[in-house]
Structures are given as structure tokens and as C-alpha cells.
Amino acid sequence: MRLALTALIFVGGLFYIAMGMRFLIDPSGAGAGFGLSAIDSSGLAAIRADISAFFIVSAICMLIGAWKRNGDLLLVPAGLFGIALLGRIISVFADGTVEGFLPPMIIEAVTVTVMLVASRVLPHRDHPTDI
């Protein structure tokens, strides 16, 4: 089970690093797929900085957590994607739904679930310098 979880996390981390890099390189194109658009360079900078940071930090924690078999690091992407999922749930009730609203929610829910399960299965470090 550990090997399968580690492999799944590693593949997910590579996927999220690619997404983050796409937002970094092409914020307009990547943002359009998420329903985001910028009205000026400040908006492009916000998409480039904030969205790429979300995905790249999550991915790095996933990759290092999987590589080092460190369950503590997996709590970072679990928290980030958990908050993203909560935001989407709130939006469903506050704003309604649009076509294609469900797949991102499923991906986020699966990511949170896998990260939380793996954080319990993979060892925890007793000291912060053990990362």
C-alpha cells in the first residue's frame, strides 16, 4: 500500500507542477480554463503569482513527501486543496453551478483524501530537521 500511495502522490505532484508551470508561463491561457481573466498586467501578475504558487508549493510538498516518505509534508497540500474544495462548495450554494463545475471538486476531494490517508500511512518525523 505504501508503494502504491507513494507512486500516486508522485504522479499527482508531477501533474500539479505542470499545472503550476503553465500558470507561470501562460497565465491568460491557463486562467481561461479556470474561468479566470485579467483586465490588465496587474491581473496577469496575480494569476501568475498566486495560482502558480498554489500548485507548485502543493506539488513540491507532494514530491518531497513521497520521495522522503514523510507524511507530515503531505498535510500541506491536503490543507491547500481542502480549503480550495471548501471554497467551491460555498460557491455552489452562494452562486449556483455551471457546466463543468464537478470535475475540479472531485479532483480536489481525491487529492485531499489521498494526502490525508498517506499522511497516516507514511512515517512522521519527530524533529523538523529530519525532513
SERO-4910 file (N, C-alpha, C, O; in steps of 0.05 Angstrom, whole numbers):
BEGIN
 pado doro    nc1    nc2    nc3   cac1   cac2   cac3    cc1    cc2    cc3    oc1    oc2    oc3
  Met    A     17    -24      0      0      0      0     18     25      0     11     45    -13
  Arg    A     39     24     15     57     48     16     68     54    -12     70     78    -20
  Leu    A     76     34    -26     88     38    -53     67     50    -72     73     68    -87
  Ala    A     43     39    -71     21     50    -88     15     79    -81     12     96    -99
  Leu    A     13     85    -55      8    113    -47     30    131    -55     26    153    -65
  Thr    A     55    122    -51     78    138    -59     78    144    -89     82    167    -97
  Ala    A     72    124   -105     71    127   -134     49    146   -142     53    164   -159
  Leu    A     26    143   -130      3    160   -136      8    189   -128      2    208   -144
  Ile    A     21    193   -106     28    221    -97     48    233   -116     47    256   -123
  Phe    A     68    217   -124     89    227   -142     77    235   -169     84    256   -179
  Val    A     59    218   -180     46    225   -205     29    250   -202     30    268   -219
  Gly    A     14    252   -180     -2    276   -175     16    301   -172      9    322   -182
  Gly    A     38    298   -159     57    320   -156     67    330   -183     70    354   -187
  Leu    A     74    311   -200     83    319   -227     61    333   -243     67    352   -257
  Phe    A     37    323   -240     14    336   -253     10    365   -243      6    383   -259
  Tyr    A     11    369   -217      7    395   -205     31    414   -211     27    438   -214
  Ile    A     55    403   -213     77    421   -221     74    430   -249     80    453   -256
  Ala    A     64    413   -267     59    421   -294     37    442   -295     40    461   -311
  Met    A     16    439   -279     -5    459   -279      6    486   -269      0    507   -280
  Gly    A     22    485   -248     34    509   -237     52    523   -257     52    548   -259
  Met    A     68    508   -271     85    519   -291     70    532   -314     78    552   -325
  Arg    A     47    519   -321     30    531   -342     20    558   -334     19    577   -350
  Phe    A     11    561   -309      2    587   -299     25    607   -298     20    631   -303
  Leu    A     49    598   -292     72    615   -291     79    625   -319     86    649   -323
  Ile    A     78    608   -339     86    614   -366     64    628   -382     70    647   -397
  Asp    A     40    618   -380     17    628   -396     -7    633   -378    -26    618   -379
  Pro    A     -6    655   -362    -29    659   -344    -56    664   -357    -76    656   -347
  Ser    A    -56    676   -381    -81    681   -395    -93    655   -404   -117    650   -399
  Gly    A    -78    638   -417    -88    613   -427    -96    594   -405   -118    582   -406
  Ala    A    -79    591   -385    -85    573   -363   -109    584   -347   -126    568   -338
  Gly    A   -110    610   -343   -132    622   -327   -159    619   -341   -179    615   -328
  Ala    A   -159    620   -368   -184    617   -382   -196    590   -377   -221    587   -376
  Gly    A   -180    569   -374   -190    543   -368   -203    541   -340   -218    522   -335
  Phe    A   -197    560   -323   -208    561   -296   -229    582   -293   -238    588   -271
  Gly    A   -236    595   -315   -256    616   -314   -244    643   -304   -259    660   -295
  Leu    A   -218    645   -305   -204    670   -296   -195    686   -320   -186    676   -340
  Ser    A   -199    713   -318   -188    730   -338   -177    755   -324   -187    763   -303
  Ala    A   -157    767   -336   -145    791   -325   -151    815   -343   -152    813   -367
  Ile    A   -156    838   -330   -162    862   -345   -137    878   -351   -138    896   -369
  Asp    A   -115    873   -337    -90    887   -342    -67    870   -332    -70    847   -324
  Ser    A    -43    882   -333    -19    867   -325    -19    860   -295     -6    841   -287
  Ser    A    -32    876   -280    -35    870   -251    -50    844   -247    -43    828   -230
  Gly    A    -71    841   -262    -87    816   -260    -72    792   -270    -73    771   -258
  Leu    A    -57    796   -291    -40    774   -301    -19    767   -280    -13    743   -276
  Ala    A     -7    787   -267     13    781   -246      0    766   -223     13    748   -211
  Ala    A    -25    773   -216    -38    759   -194    -43    730   -201    -39    712   -184
  Ile    A    -53    725   -225    -58    698   -234    -31    683   -235    -29    660   -224
  Arg    A    -11    695   -247     15    682   -249     27    676   -222     37    654   -217
  Ala    A     25    694   -203     38    691   -177     22    672   -159     32    653   -148
  Asp    A     -4    678   -155    -20    664   -135    -27    636   -143    -24    617   -128
  Ile    A    -36    632   -168    -45    606   -176    -21    587   -180    -22    564   -172
  Ser    A      0    598   -192     24    581   -196     35    573   -168     45    551   -165
  Ala    A     36    592   -149     46    586   -123     29    564   -110     41    545    -98
  Phe    A      3    565   -112    -15    545   -100     -7    517   -111     -3    498    -95
  Phe    A     -5    514   -137      1    488   -149     29    479   -145     34    456   -139
  Ile    A     48    498   -148     77    490   -145     84    483   -117     98    463   -112
  Val    A     75    498    -97     80    491    -69     67    464    -62     80    448    -49
  Ser    A     43    460    -70     30    435    -65     46    412    -78     50    391    -65
  Ala    A     54    416   -103     69    395   -117     95    389   -104    103    366   -101
  Ile    A    110    409    -96    136    405    -83    133    390    -57    148    371    -52
  Cys    A    113    397    -41    107    382    -17    100    353    -23    108    335     -8
  Met    A     84    349    -43     77    322    -51    101    306    -60    105    283    -52
  Leu    A    117    318    -77    141    303    -88    161    297    -66    171    275    -65
  Ile    A    167    317    -49    186    312    -28    174    292     -7    188    275      2
  Gly    A    149    296     -1    136    277     18    136    249      8    141    230     23
  Ala    A    131    245    -18    131    218    -29    160    207    -31    164    184    -23
  Trp    A    179    224    -39    206    215    -42    219    208    -15    232    187    -12
  Lys    A    214    225      5    226    221     31    208    203     49    215    198     72
  Arg    A    185    195     39    165    180     55    159    195     81    159    184    103
  Asn    A    153    221     78    147    239    100    118    247    100    110    265     85
  Gly    A    102    235    117     74    241    119     67    269    127     46    279    120
  Asp    A     85    281    143     79    309    152     77    328    129     60    346    129
  Leu    A     94    326    110     94    345     87     68    343     71     60    362     58
  Leu    A     55    320     72     31    316     56      7    331     68    -14    334     54
  Leu    A     10    340     92    -12    356    104    -14    384     92    -36    396     93
  Val    A      7    394     80      7    420     67    -12    419     43    -31    435     41
  Pro    A     -8    401     23    -27    401      1    -55    392      9    -74    401     -3
  Ala    A    -57    376     30    -84    369     40    -99    394     49   -122    397     44
  Gly    A    -84    411     64    -97    436     73   -103    455     51   -125    466     50
  Leu    A    -85    458     32    -90    476     10   -113    467     -7   -131    483    -14
  Phe    A   -113    442    -15   -135    432    -32   -161    429    -16   -183    432    -27
  Gly    A   -159    425     10   -183    424     27   -197    452     28   -221    453     26
  Ile    A   -181    473     30   -192    500     30   -203    506      3   -225    519      1
  Ala    A   -190    498    -18   -200    503    -46   -227    489    -49   -245    500    -61
  Leu    A   -229    464    -40   -254    449    -42   -276    463    -26   -298    465    -35
  Leu    A   -270    472     -2   -289    487     14   -299    512     -1   -323    518      0
  Gly    A   -281    526    -13   -288    549    -29   -307    542    -51   -326    557    -57
  Arg    A   -302    520    -65   -320    511    -86   -347    503    -76   -368    509    -88
  Ile    A   -348    490    -53   -373    482    -41   -390    507    -34   -414    508    -39
  Ile    A   -376    526    -22   -390    551    -15   -401    564    -40   -423    575    -40
  Ser    A   -385    565    -61   -394    577    -87   -418    563    -99   -435    575   -111
  Val    A   -419    536    -96   -443    522   -106   -468    532    -93   -488    536   -106
  Phe    A   -467    536    -66   -491    545    -52   -495    575    -56   -518    584    -57
  Ala    A   -474    591    -58   -477    620    -60   -483    629    -88   -498    648    -93
  Asp    A   -470    616   -108   -471    626   -135   -484    607   -155   -490    614   -178
  Gly    A   -489    582   -146   -500    562   -164   -478    548   -180   -455    551   -174
  Thr    A   -486    532   -199   -467    516   -213   -466    524   -243   -484    537   -253
  Val    A   -445    516   -256   -442    520   -284   -433    493   -296   -425    474   -281
  Glu    A   -434    491   -322   -425    466   -334   -395    461   -328   -379    479   -330
  Gly    A   -389    437   -320   -361    430   -313   -352    437   -285   -328    436   -279
  Phe    A   -371    443   -267   -363    450   -240   -354    426   -224   -339    430   -205
  Leu    A   -364    402   -230   -359    379   -213   -331    367   -216   -320    359   -195
  Pro    A   -319    364   -240   -293    351   -241   -271    363   -224   -256    348   -211
  Pro    A   -268    390   -222   -248    401   -204   -253    394   -175   -234    390   -160
  Met    A   -278    393   -167   -285    386   -140   -278    357   -134   -268    351   -112
  Ile    A   -282    340   -153   -275    312   -149   -245    309   -147   -235    294   -130
  Ile    A   -230    323   -164   -201    322   -164   -190    332   -137   -172    320   -125
  Glu    A   -201    354   -127   -193    365   -101   -200    346    -79   -184    342    -61
  Ala    A   -224    334    -79   -232    316    -58   -214    291    -58   -206    281    -37
  Val    A   -207    280    -81   -190    257    -83   -162    264    -73   -150    249    -58
  Thr    A   -152    288    -81   -126    297    -72   -125    299    -41   -106    289    -29
  Val    A   -145    311    -30   -146    314     -1   -147    286     13   -132    281     32
  Thr    A   -163    269      2   -166    242     14   -140    226     12   -131    215     32
  Val    A   -128    227    -11   -102    212    -14    -81    224      4    -66    209     16
  Met    A    -79    250      6    -59    263     23    -63    256     52    -44    251     67
  Leu    A    -88    256     61    -94    250     89    -88    221     96    -77    214    116
  Val    A    -96    203     78    -91    174     82    -60    170     82    -50    156    100
  Ala    A    -47    181     62    -18    177     61     -3    190     84     17    180     93
  Ser    A    -13    212     94      0    225    117     -2    207    142     15    209    160
  Arg    A    -22    189    143    -24    170    165     -8    145    160      3    133    179
  Val    A     -5    137    135      8    112    128     39    116    127     54     99    137
  Leu    A     47    138    115     76    143    114     86    153    141     71    166    156
  Pro    A    111    148    147    121    156    174    121    186    178    123    202    159
  His    A    119    193    203    121    221    211    149    226    223    161    207    233
  Arg    A    159    250    221    185    256    232    181    270    259    162    286    262
  Asp    A    198    263    278    195    274    305    209    302    307    202    317    325
  His    A    227    307    289    242    332    291    242    346    263    245    333    243
  Pro    A    237    372    263    235    386    237    260    384    220    258    387    195
  Thr    A    283    379    231    307    377    215    309    350    201    328    346    185
  Asp    A    291    332    206    291    305    194    279    305    166    278    284    153
  Ile    A    270    328    156    257    330    130    278    324    110    272    324     86
***
